[in-house]
């Protein structure tokens, strides 16, 4: 069974940047725009600050519900 960190995200799912990314500080909310890949699933996310970043791995993102629960 996959752990939380390994569970794939879904298109349109609300997420939060788990670490600082180029132009996006950790904790910035966003929404998954695209899910792509077979052996390495990548995500394109549009963040609340207007930045859109592709080629993000699952370790770069946390589902918004899990982020709020950790606070």
C-alpha positions as CSV (number, residue, x, y, z in Angstrom):
1,X,0.0,0.0,0.0
2,X,1.3,3.5,-0.8
3,X,2.2,5.9,1.9
4,X,0.7,9.4,2.0
5,X,3.8,10.8,0.3
6,X,3.4,8.3,-2.5
7,X,-0.3,8.7,-3.2
8,X,-0.8,10.4,-6.5
9,X,-2.5,13.8,-6.6
10,X,-5.5,14.4,-8.9
11,X,-6.2,17.1,-11.4
12,X,-7.8,20.1,-9.9
13,X,-6.8,19.0,-6.4
14,X,-5.9,21.8,-4.0
15,X,-2.3,21.6,-2.8
16,X,0.4,23.5,-0.9
17,X,4.1,23.9,-1.7
18,X,5.9,21.8,0.9
19,X,9.2,23.6,0.3
20,X,10.5,26.8,-1.3
21,X,10.2,26.6,-5.1
22,X,11.4,29.1,-7.7
23,X,9.0,32.1,-7.2
24,X,6.9,30.2,-4.7
25,X,7.6,30.2,-1.0
26,X,6.7,27.1,1.1
27,X,3.1,27.1,2.3
28,X,1.8,28.8,-0.8
29,X,-1.6,27.2,-1.9
30,X,-2.2,26.1,-5.4
31,X,-4.2,23.8,-7.7
32,X,-3.0,20.9,-9.8
33,X,-3.5,21.7,-13.5
34,X,-2.0,18.6,-15.1
35,X,-0.8,15.2,-14.0
36,X,1.6,13.5,-16.4
37,X,4.0,10.5,-16.4
38,X,4.2,6.8,-15.9
39,X,7.3,5.8,-13.9
40,X,7.7,9.3,-12.5
41,X,4.5,11.2,-12.1
42,X,4.9,15.0,-12.5
43,X,2.5,17.8,-11.8
44,X,1.9,21.3,-13.2
45,X,0.5,23.5,-10.5
46,X,-0.9,27.1,-10.6
47,X,-0.2,28.8,-7.3
48,X,-2.1,31.6,-5.6
49,X,0.7,34.1,-6.2
50,X,0.3,33.7,-10.0
51,X,3.2,31.4,-10.6
52,X,2.7,28.2,-12.6
53,X,5.3,25.5,-12.3
54,X,5.6,22.2,-14.1
55,X,7.7,19.1,-13.5
56,X,7.0,19.1,-9.8
57,X,7.3,15.8,-8.0
58,X,5.0,14.5,-5.2
59,X,7.6,15.5,-2.6
60,X,7.2,19.1,-3.6
61,X,3.5,19.2,-2.9
62,X,1.2,18.4,0.0
63,X,-2.6,18.1,-0.2
64,X,-4.2,21.2,1.3
65,X,-6.2,19.2,3.9
66,X,-3.0,17.5,5.2
67,X,-1.2,20.9,5.4
68,X,-4.0,22.4,7.4
69,X,-4.0,19.4,9.7
70,X,-0.3,19.7,10.4
71,X,-0.6,23.4,11.6
